[in-house]
Amino acid sequence: MGGLENPRAKRGSVDSMKLLGQGRQEMQNYRVIEVGRSAVDHLVRAHYLHRWPGVVTGVLALLDGGRPIGVLVFALPPRETFKRYGVSLAWELARLFIEDCTPKNTETWFVGRAIRWVRESKPDVELLVSYADPSANHTGVIYRAGNWIQDGRTDQERKTPRFDYLSTGRTMLAPLLSEETSAKRYSRKAHVNGDDVSRIARASKYRFIFWLDGKHEKRRRALRGRNQAEG
C-alpha cells in the first residue's frame, strides 16, 4: 500500500488503516481511508485550485483496490463561520477530487462516507461547510444530492467586491520557459509568486452546510417547507 498511511498509526502499517465504507455493485472495490498528505498529493494538485488548503484537519482517500483515485480534504474555515452559525468547531470540506473513471454518484457516495468518518472519529465537530464555485462550473449538485442545506452565497452582505489574483509565476529575471504554463489563482496578493499578476473580481460561491448535531434533517425539512410556502 506504500504511502497510504494513517497519520495516527505506525507509518506503513496497513492493518491500522480504518475501513470507512465499501461500495456496492460497480463500486464494490472502493474503500475510504484516512491517509497522510504524501499518498494523495498528486490528486490535490489535479484539483482546479492545484494546492492544499491552509489548516488541514483531515485527509481521506478513495481507493479502487489499492490505488488512490480520489481525495477529500477537510480544513478549518474562516473564523466568521463559527460566528455565523454559533458553533465552537466547524470544518470546511475544502477539496474534493475524483478521477473521471468512476461511476455516476461516486462523489456523493464519497462525501457521505466522509461525513460518517467525522461523526465517528471527530465528535467535537458540530458543522461542516463547503462551497461550490460557479467560475469553475460548479453549482453544488453533489451537495444537493447528499441533502446538504444551501445557505446563500458568499459575499452577499458585502458592499464592496473582493478580488483574486492570477499569476503565471513569471518574473523579470526568470521568464516562463513555456507559453503553455497556466495561471494560478490566489486569494491574497501576498501569496503570489512572480511579477506577472492580474486582479479579477472574485466569483460569489454557493454555500452549503451539514449539521452534525443530529438535527440536520429537521432543519433541512423546515427550510424546504418555508421555501415552498414562500414560492
PABAKOL-123692 format. One record per atom (N, C-alpha, C, O, CB): x, z negated, y negated. Coordinates in pm, whole numbers, plus 32768, in hexadecimal, padded with zeros to 4 digits. Each point is the difference from the previous one (the first is absolute). Glycine has a CB too. Example, Ala and Ser with C-alpha at 12.3 -4.5 7.8 and 13.67 -1.06 7.14 Angstrom:
2
85277CF48239;7FA780007F89;805A80007F88;80687FBE8002;7EDB7FC58073;809A80C57F22;80527FFA7F89;7FB37FB77F93;80337FEF7F91;804380E880AE;
END
This chain:
231
805180008079;7FAF80007F87;805580007F81;7FCC800D7F91;7F837F7B80EE;8134806A7F92;805B800D7F8F;7FE77F9C7F94;80067F878016;80098166801D;7FD27F497F50;7FF37FA97F8D;7F777FC77FEC;7FE57FC77F96;80CA80BA8005;7EF77F8B80C5;7F787FCD7FED;7FFC7F6B801B;7FD27FD48069;7FCF810B7FD8;80907ED47F60;800C7F728016;7F977FB37FB3;7FD6802B7F94;811D7FF28093;7EE47F72800E;7FB07FA07FB6;805E7FAB7FAE;80587FC08039;7EF2803D8078;80A980017ECA;80617FBA7FAD;80047F6B801B;80627FBF7FDC;7F7C80ED7F79;7FBA7F1A80E8;80007F72801F;803A7FE3808A;80167F8C8023;7F24805B7F4A;80DE808180DF;80327FED8087;809380248006;803A80307F9E;7EE37FFE80C1;811E7FBC8013;808B80278014;800D80977FF5;7FB08049803B;80767EEF8059;803B80F67F23;8012808F7FEA;800B804A8086;804C7FD78058;80247FF97ECB;7F43809E80EA;800780518078;7FB27FCA8074;80068039806E;80D3800E7F45;7EDC7F4C803A;7FB57FC5806E;7F788043800D;7FA57FE47FB2;80D27F42802C;7F7B81348084;7F8580498012;7F907FA4802B;7F8E80127FD5;80F480B98066;7F9A7ED18019;7F997FA78034;7FBE7FAE7F92;7F8F7FD38010;80EE802180C7;7FC97FF97EBA;7FCA7FAD7F95;7FA2804B7FA4;7FC07FC47FAA;810E7FB78062;7F2981088003;7FAA804F7FA9;7F6D7FE3801E;7FD67FFB8073;80DA80B77F80;7F047F3B7FA3;7F737FDF8012;7FAD807E8002;8001804D7FA1;80227ED77FED;7F9480F280DF;7FA78073800C;7F7F7FE17FB8;7FBA7FA08022;80AD80A480BC;7F77800C7EBD;7F8D7FE37FAB;7F8680518024;7F907FD47FE6;810D7FF37F68;7F7480AC80EC;7F8C8053801F;802A80778053;8073802C7FF9;7F1D7F8B7F36;8014807B811E;801D80778050;7F8B805F7FF7;7F8C7FD6800C;81087FA68091;7F8881047F4F;7F9780627FEC;7FB48020807F;80277FD6806D;805E80867EDC;7F117FEE80A8;7FAF802D8071;800480988006;801580447F9B;7F547EF18052;80838100808B;7FFC808F8018;807E80427FC9;806E7FE78033;7E9780147FC3;80EE805C7FA1;8074804A7FD1;80687FA57FBE;807380297FEE;7EFA809E7FF4;806B7EBE7FF9;805F7FA37FC2;802A7F938061;802E7F967FD6;7F6B80987F4E;80587FEA815E;801A7F988062;80937FD78006;80207F938030;7F2080C38051;811B7FFE7F50;808D7FDD7FFF;802C7FC07F7E;80767FE07FF0;7FB180DB80AC;7F7D7F317F06;80237FC97F7E;80087F678006;7FB07FBE8042;7FE281067F4E;80D17F07802B;800E7F707FF0;80267FE27F70;803A80547FBB;80097F908137;7F9D7FA47EE1;80227FD47F7A;80547F81800C;7FD57F9F803F;7F5880C77F5D;814A7F9B802A;80587F8C8006;803E7FE57F78;800980597FAC;80267FD88145;7FFA7F537EFB;804B7FDC7F8A;809280278014;80397FE8806B;7F287F587F62;80DB80FC7FCE;808A8030800B;804F7FDE7F84;7FCA7FD27F9B;7FE980E780FA;80D07F5F7F73;80567FF77F8B;800580847FB6;7FD180668034;80B67EEC803E;7FAF80AD7F18;800280787FAB;804880768040;7FD380727FF7;80257EF87F45;8077807A8105;8054806E8032;7FB680578065;801D8077800C;80AA7EFA7FCF;7ED98054806D;7FBB804C8068;7FA5806C7FC6;7FE480648043;80257ED3804C;7FC980B67EF5;7F9C805C7FC8;802880337F75;7FAD80367FB8;7FA47F5380CB;812D80657F58;802B802B7F7B;7FE980957FEC;7FDB802B7F92;80CF7F1E806C;7F6C8107806A;7FEE80917FF3;7F6E80247FE7;7FE380657FBF;80E17FBE80D8;7EDF7F8B7F9B;7F72801A7FE9;7FD67FD77F73;7FB080457FC1;80257F9A8134;80627FB37EDA;7FE37FD77F76;8035806A7FA0;7FBF801E7F9B;804C7EED80A6;8069812D7FDC;803980677FA8;7FAE80808005;800780527FA3;80DC7F4C8080;7ED080758048;7FAA8076800A;7F7C7FEE7FB5;7FBA80627FE7;80AE7FD080F6;7F767F537EFF;7F8A7FE47FAD;801080447F79;807180177FD4;7F6A7F0B80A2;7FB780FF7F47;800B80507F86;804B7FB77F90;802F80417FA2;7EFD802E809E;80DF7F0C7FC7;804D7FB77F9C;80947FF78024;80537FE37FAA;7EE07F9A8022;80F0809A80B2;808B800C802E;80537F817FEF;807B80087FFD;7F7580E67FCB;7FD07E9E802E;804F7F867FEF;7FAD7F87802E;7F868008800F;80F9805F7F30;7FC67F2980D7;7FC07F848027;7FC27FBC7F86;803180127F91;80717FD4812D;7EF27FCD7F56;7FCA7FB17F90;805D7F8B7FDF;80627FE98047;7EB380587FFC;80CC7F777F52;805A7F987FCF;80167F8B805D;806D7FEF8036;7F4A80547EEE;7FE27F6B80EF;800D7F868051;7FB380148081;7F867FED8004;80937F817F2D;802C80B98138;7FC1801F8080;7FDF7F7E804A;80547FA68009;802B81368004;7F077F1B8027;7FD67F888049;7FE680198094;7FF97FA2804E;7FA4800C7EDF;805580CF80FA;7FE98020808C;800F8094801A;7FD980537FAD;7F8D7EEB8064;80D380E58063;8015808D8024;7FCE8014808F;802C7FBB805C;809D805A7F08;7EDC804980AD;7FCA80208083;801E80928022;7FFD80577FA9;7F4D7EFD803A;80D380C4809C;801880888030;7F9480288062;7FD27FAF8051;812680357F8E;7EDF809A8019;7FA7803B8063;8058804D8062;8047805D7FDA;7EF57FB47F81;80BF7FC78124;805280408066;7FAC80598059;7F917FDE8026;810B7F5F7FD5;7F9B81378026;7FC980568068;80627FF78074;806880418000;7F23805E7F59;80517F10810A;80617FDE8066;80677FA27FC3;7FE07F8F7FDE;7FFD814E809A;809D7F527F7A;80677FAF7FBF;802F80397F7D;80607FCC7FC6;7FE47FEC8117;7F7B80B27EF1;802F80447F87;7FA97FDD7F89;7F86800D8007;80D380AE8084;7FE37F187F06;7FB37FE47F87;7FC980807FC3;804C805C7FE2;80407ED97FF4;7EF180D28018;7FC280747FC1;7FB47FDA7F82;7FCA80577FBB;802580148125;800D7F147F01;7FBA7FD47F89;80377F7B7FCF;803C7FB4804C;7EF880C67FFF;80B67F6A7F35;802D7F837FC5;7F977FCE7F9E;7FBE804F7FBC;81337FF5805F;7EFF7F397FDF;7FA97FBF7F9E;804D7F8B7FC7;80337FAC804A;7EF8809A8030;80DE7FB57F01;804F7F9A7FBC;7FA77FAE7FA4;7FB880367FAC;8115805D8060;7F387EE98006;7FBE7FA37FA5;80667FCE7F9B;80767FF2801E;7EE47FC98093;807580297ED4;80577FCC7F97;7FAE7FA47FA7;7F857FFD8007;810C80D38000;7FB57EE47FA4;7FBA7FAD7F9F;7FCD80587F8E;804B80517FCB;80447EE88070;7EF280B97FA0;7FC9804F7F90;80267FC17F7B;803A7F937FFD;7F0680B78094;80A17FF87F00;80187FC57F7C;7FB47F7C7FF0;7F997FEB8041;808A80FB7F60;80107EC3800A;7FC47F7B7FF0;7F7080057FD1;7FB27FA5801E;812F80047FB1;7EFB80BF7FE7;7F7580067FD0;7F9C800E8072;7F8A7FE27FEE;80CA80857F40;7FD97FC68148;7FA780098073;7FCE7F768029;7F8A7FEF801E;80EF80DE802F;7FE07ED17FB4;7FD97F788025;7F9A7FC97F9D;7F9F7FBE8028;8143801D8040;7F34803F7F18;7FA47FD07F99;7F7A80488009;7F977FC27FEF;812B80087F7D;7F4180B780AC;7F8580508004;7FA07FCE806B;7F877FFE7FEB;80FB80C67FC2;7FB47F1680C6;7FAB7FDA8071;7FFF7F6A801C;7FBD7FD3805D;8070810C8002;801B7ED37F52;7FFF7F6F8010;80367FD18084;7FC97FA4803C;7F7780597F2F;812D804080C5;803B7FDC8080;808E7FCC7FEC;8042801F7F9D;7F30808E80D7;80BB7F047FEE;80877FCB7FFB;806680638039;807480027FD7;7F2E7F18803C;80318138804E;805C8060803C;7FB680808026;7F9E7FFC804B;80F07F47800B;7FA1812A7F77;7FCC80858023;807680598023;806E7FF07FCC;7EC97FF57F9B;80B0807A80F3;806580638023;7FCB808A7FDD;7F88801A8004;80D17F5480B6;800480E97F23;7FDD808C7FE7;802B80578076;80727FF7802E;7FA57FE57ED9;7F8E80768129;802680678060;8040806F7FAD;7FBC80557FC7;7F877F7180E2;814280377F52;8049804F7F9D;803180868033;8016805C7FB1;802C7ED07FEB;7FD080E180E7;802C807E803A;7FB980188084;7FF67FA68054;80EA80437F3B;7EF180908083;7FC5802B807F;802780908017;7FDE80587FB1;7F5F7F078039;810B80B88082;802880888021;7FFB80138096;80327FAD804C;8061805F7EE8;7F2F806280F8;7FF78022808E;801E8095800E;7FD280517FB0;7F847EF7807D;80F680DB8037;8021808C8018;7F828051801D;7F9B7FCB802E;81457FF08029;7F2680C67F8D;7F8B8056800A;7FD3801B808F;7F96803C8015;80B3802B7F18;80057F6F8135;7FDF801F808B;7F937FA6803A;7FDD800F8075;810C80407FA6;7EE17F567F96;7FA47F9C8035;7F6E802F7FFB;7FDF80577FAF;80C27EF78009;7F08807A809D;7F7380258000;7FB67FD07F83;80347FB07FB3;7FD280488146;7F83803B7EF5;7FAB7FD87F8F;7FE37F6A8008;7FF07FC9806C;7FA9811E7F8C;80627EDA7F95;7FE07F717FF3;80737FA48028;7FED7F878009;7F2680B58021;81637FFB7FEF;80717FAA8023;80227FA17F8F;80207F8B8019;80398129807B;7F9F7F7B7EF0;80217FAA7F8E;7FA37F877FF9;802E7F907FED;802781397F98;7F287F50808C;7FA07F927FFB;80187F9E8072;7FF67F877FEE;7F6281117FA5;80C77F9C80E4;801E7FAC8073;807B7FA97FE6;80017F89801F;7F9981238079;80CD7F917F30;807C7FB97FE1;7FE87F927F9A;80307F908011;805381418021;7F327F4E7F65;7FE37F9D7F98;7FAF7F8C803B;80177F8C7FDD;7FEE81297F73;7F9E7F698109;7FB27F978040;80577FA18050;7FEA7F877FFC;7F558115800E;81247F99803F;805D7FAB804A;80567FAE7FA2;80237F8E801F;7FDF8119809C;80217F947ED3;80517FB67F9E;7FB27F8A7FC7;80387F947FEC;804281407FDD;7F067F40801C;7FAC7F927FCF;7FFA7F908067;80087F8A7FDD;7F7081187F9A;807A7F838108;7FFD7F9C806B;80827FB18003;80007F868012;7F65810C8073;810B7FB57F6A;80827FBD8001;800C7F9A7F8F;80317F918015;8034813C8051;7F6E7F587F23;80067FA37F8F;7FA97F85801C;802B7F8F7FE8;7FFE81317F79;7F5F7F5680D1;7FA77F90801E;803C7FA08065;7FF57F867FF1;7F49810D7FDE;81027FA48096;80337FAC806D;80847FBC7FDF;80177F8E8029;7F7681088073;80CA7FAE7F1A;80867FCA7FEB;801A7FCF7F72;80637FBA7FE9;7FE880DF80C7;7F5E7F8A7EF1;80137FD87F74;7F7D7FC67FC9;7FC4803B7FA7;80ED8078803A;7F237EDA8053;7F7D7FCC7FD9;7FF37FD77F6D;7F917FEF7FCF;805B7FC38119;8085803F7ED1;7FFA7FDB7F73;7FD880757FA6;7FDA7FEC7F8D;80D37F6880A0;7F5D81278007;7FDB80757FB0;7F6780077FF6;7FBC80098066;811780747FE2;7EFA7F807F3E;7F6F7FFD7FEA;7FC4808A7FE7;7F8880158016;80957F077F8E;803581418030;7FCB80817FD3;8069806C8011;80777FEA7FEA;7EF27FA37F72;806880EA80CC;805580778001;7FCD805F7F94;7F88800D7FEA;80AB7FDA810E;802A805C7EC5;7FDC80637F9B;8052807D8019;80727FF8802C;7F537F547F2A;80018127808E;8049807D800C;7FC980637F9B;7F967FEB7FC4;80987FEB8130;801C80967EF9;7FDC80627F9B;8009808D8038;8056801E8054;7FFC7F477EF9;7F5680F18085;8002808E8024;8020804E7F82;7FBC7FF37F9A;7F9B7FED8124;811080727F4A;803580477F8C;7FC9808E7FFB;802880548051;80A97F1F7FB7;7ED580AA7F9B;7FC880897FF8;806780697FDC;7FEC8076801D;7F3D7F257FA2;8145803D8002;806880627FE0;80468033807D;804480667FFC;7FDC7F2B7F27;7FD08026814D;8035802C8082;7F90802E805C;801180088079;80AF7F597F6E;7ECC80BD7FDD;7F8A802E804A;7FCA7F968060;7FC880218068;808F80C87F86;7FBA7E987FEE;7FCA7F91804E;7F857FC67FB9;80077FDF7F8A;80E07FED80D4;7EAB80297FEA;7F857FCB7FC5;7FCD7F828045;7F9A7FC87FD7;802E81207FE8;807D7EEA80A8;7FD77F858042;7FAA8013807B;7FBA7FA38028;80537FF67EFD;7FF580DD8117;7FAF801A8077;80207F9C806F;7FA57FD18044;805281237F7F;80897EED8050;802A7FA48069;7FC27F767FEA;7FD27FC1805F;810580BF7FBC;7F287F527F69;7FCD7F7A7FE3;7F697FFB800B;7FC87F9D8031;80FB803C7F39;7EFA808F806A;7F6E8002800F;7FD980018094;7FA07FBE8027;804C80BB7EFE;805E7FD2812B;7FE48004808F;80177F788041;7FC07FE08064;807F81127F9F;801A7EBF7FC4;801E7F7B8035;7FB07F917FBF;801D7F8A8014;80C380C8801F;7EBA7FD47F7C;7FA67F9F7FC0;80457FA67F9A;7FD77F8D7FED;7FA4807880E2;80EC802E7EF0;80377FBA7F8C;7F9C800A7F8E;7FA880578000;81487FD98049;7F1D7F787F56;7FAA80017F89;804980477F8F;80707FDA7FDD;7F1F7F4E806B;8033813D7F7E;803C80427F8D;7FE37FAE7F83;7F8E7FDA7FE6;805A81088088;80807F027F45;7FF37FAD7F89;8036804B7F87;80667FDA7FC6;7FAE7F5380C6;7FA8813B7F51;8022804A7F87;80858049800B;802D8025806D;7F517F367F14;80C080B9800B;807F80477FF8;80607FB37FA8;7FD77FB07FAC;7FB5812C8076;80F37F3C7FF1;80647FBD7FAE;7FF8802F7F70;7FD780717FE4;80BD7F7880E5;7F937FC07EDE;800B801F7F71;7F79801B7FBD;7FFD80337F90;80E3802980A0;7EB17F818012;7F7D80167FC1;7FF07FAD7F81;7FBE802A7FA1;7FE280088140;809D7F577F20;7FEE7FA67F8D;806880167F92;7FF67FC57F95;7FA87F968107;80C580FA7F7E;806B80157F9E;7FD2805B7F8D;7FB4805F8014;80F57F8380A3;7F867FFD7ED0;7FE080517F8C;8067806E7FEA;7FE480647FBD;7FAC7ED57FDE;80E780B5809C;806980647FF2;802E802B808B;80017FAE805C;80497FF07EC5;7FDD80E080F1;802A80308085;80897FCB8027;80517FDC7FAA;7F2780F18033;80A17F2F80A4;80857FE28033;804180818031;7FBC80648018;7FFC7EB2802A;80CB80E57FCB;804A807A8022;805C7FE98078;80317F918017;7FC580B67EF9;80208024813C;806680038067;8071805A7FD0;7FF1804B7F9F;7F647F8C8119;811C80207F8E;8075804D7FD8;803280528077;80137FCB806D;802B7F857EE8;7FD6812F8094;8032805A8067;8092801F7FE5;8028801B7F8F;7EF280498091;81367F97804C;808E801C7FF1;8032804D8079;7FDC7FE18072;80437F507F02;803581318074;8040804B806C;80827FBD802B;803D80288064;7F5C80AB7F46;80937EC7800A;807F7FC0801E;807680487FC3;80727FD58013;7F2A7FD980BD;804C80BE7EE8;806D804D7FC3;803B7FB67F89;7FB67FC97FAE;7FDD810C809E;80ED7F2A7FAA;80457FC47F8E;8056806A7FBD;8019806B8038;7FE77EB28038;802F80C37F17;8055805F7FB8;808580138048;803B806C7FFA;7F577F517F2E;809E7FD9811C;8081800A8043;7FF38035808E;805E803A8036;7FF27F097F3F;7F3B80A980C7;7FEC802B808B;7F7D804C800B;7F9C7FC8802B;80E77F72802C;7F7B81467F82;7F85804F8007;7FD580158090;804D7FEA805D;7FF080887ECF;7F477FB880E4;7FC980188086;804F806B804A;802680667FC7;7EF97F587FE7;80F9802980D0;804480638053;7FA0806A8033;8029806E8025;807C7EE4801D;7EDA808C7FBF;7F9C805C8034;7F877FFF7FA5;7FD37F967FD6;807F80478115;7F7980967EF8;7F89800A7FAC;7F837FD4804C;7F977FEE7FC4;80D580CC7FBD;7FA07F358103;7F8D7FDB8052;7FE87F6A8002;7F9C7FD38038;808F80F58052;802E7EEA7F38;7FEE7F707FFE;7F817FDD7FB4;7FEC802F7F90;810D7FAF807C;7EB17FD08030;7F817FDE7FC3;800D7F847FA9;80587FAD8015;7F3080B980AC;80217F907EDD;80007F8D7FA6;7FC27F878044;7FA8800F8054;804C808A7EE7;803B7EF0809F;7FC97F838032;7FB67FB87F91;8025800A7F8B;80947FE5811E;7EDF7FC97F7E;7FAB7FBC7FA0;80267F6B7FF9;80157FC08067;7F3080E67FC5;80C47F247F5B;801F7F737FEA;7F987FC47FA2;7FCE80437FA5;812A7FE78080;7EE77F567FF3;7F9D7FBD7FAB;80417FC57F83;7FBA7FE77F9D;7FBE7FE6812E;810B801E7F37;80467FC97F8D;807A80557FE1;8047802C805B;7F677EED7FDC;806980FE7F49;807080557FD8;80857FC18026;80618046801B;7F1680137F29;808E7F2180BE;807B7FBA8022;802D801D808F;80767FF08021;7F4C7F5E7F3C;7FE080DD80F9;8021801B808B;8035808F8017;802C8022806E;7F247F397FD1;80AC80F77F59;8021808D800F;809680148001;80497FC57FB0;7EE1807A7FDE;8104801680CF;808C80288003;800C808E7FCA;7FB080578023;807D7F1380A3;803380AD7EE5;801680867FCC;7FCD80127F73;7FBE7FA87FC8;803380AA811E;803080217EE2;7FDD801F7F76;7F86805C7FF5;7FC2800A7F97;812D7FDA802E;7EF1805F80A9;7F9280607FFF;7F7D7FB7801D;7FD57FF78073;80C680C47FD9;7F257F107F4B;7F8A7FAA800D;7F8E80397FAE;801480297F8D;807E7F0D809A;7EF880CC8013;7F8980287FB6;7F957F968012;7FF77FC28069;804081337FB4;7F787EF67F7D;7F967F9B8002;7F7A80438013;7FE080627FBC;80A87F077FAF;7F27806280F2;7F7B80368019;7F9B7F8E8004;80207F908027;80418132805A;7F257F5B7F56;7F977F9B8003;7FE57FD58090;7FF680558059;7FA3800A7ED5;805A7F1F80E8;7FE97FCD8087;7F6E80148027;7FA57FE27FB3;81127F74802E;7F3580DF8098;7F7880168031;7FBE7F7A8020;803F7FA68037;8004813A8026;7F3D7F157F81;7FB27F898023;7FE080048095;7FC48061802F;7FD97F927EE6;80897FA68136;7FEF7FFF8090;7F817FB78029;7FD17FA57FBB;81278064805F;7ED1801F8057;7F8F7FBA803B;80337F7D803E;80657FFF8047;7F1F80DC7FE5;80357EB77FBA;80287F7D8034;7FA17FD78071;7F86800B7FF3;80DA7FB37F2B;7FDB80138150;7FB27FD28072;80307F75802A;80777FE27FFA;7F64810C8053;7FC77EBD7FDD;80237F78802A;7FC17FE08087;7F9980378026;80797F827EE9;802F7FEB8138;7FCB7FD08080;80157F6A8005;80717FD08004;7FBF810E8071;7F617ED77F8B;80057F6F8005;801D7FD0808E;7FCE80398061;7F937FBA7EDD;80F07FA380CC;80247FC88081;7FC97F738014;802D7FB78058;80A280D57FA3;7ECF7F4E7FB4;7FC87F788008;7F837FF88056;7FBC7F9A8001;80A1803C7F1E;7F848096812B;7F8A80018055;7F80802B7FBB;7F978005803F;80D67F4A8040;7F9B80D07F00;7F8980257FB4;800680907FCD;7FB180267FAA;80367EEB8015;8075813C8076;801180897FCD;7F8280548016;7FD0803F7FA2;81257FB0808C;7ED78011804A;7F8D8056801E;7F877FD67FAE;7FB280567FD5;80A67FCF8112;7F967F5A7F04;7F907FD07FAD;800D80347F72;7F9E802D7FC5;80507F0580C9;808C80CA7F3C;801780337F79;7FEB80977FFA;7FC580347FA1;80DE7F128036;7F8C8100808E;7FF580918001;7F6D802B8004;7FD8805A7FB7;81067FB780BD;7ED27FAE7FE0;7F728022800A;7FB57FDD7F81;7FA6804A7FD6;80667F918120;80187FB67ECC;7FBE7FD97F83;801E80667F93;7FA780257FB3;80687EE8808E;806D81217FB8;802580637F9D;7FBA80848019;7FD280417FA2;81097F508043;7F1C80978099;7FBC807D8022;7F6C7FF67FDB;7FC580627FD1;80DF7FC880EA;7F1F7F617F5B;7F757FEE7FDB;7FEA800B7F6A;7F9F803D7FD3;80457F3380F3;807780557EEB;7FF5800A7F6F;800F808F7FD1;7FB7802E7FA8;80A27EEA8043;800681308050;8016808B7FD8;7F8780578020;7FDC80587FB1;81187F888073;7ECD80078050;7F89804D8025;7F8C7FE07FA3;7FB380597FDB;809A7FA98112;7FA67F807EED;7F947FD87FA4;8013803E7F76;7F9F802B7FC1;80487EFD80BC;809780DC7F55;801C803B7F7E;7FF480978001;7FE4803F7F9B;80B17F018035;7F8380FB80A8;7FF88093800A;7F7280308008;7FE980798009;80F27F878068;
END
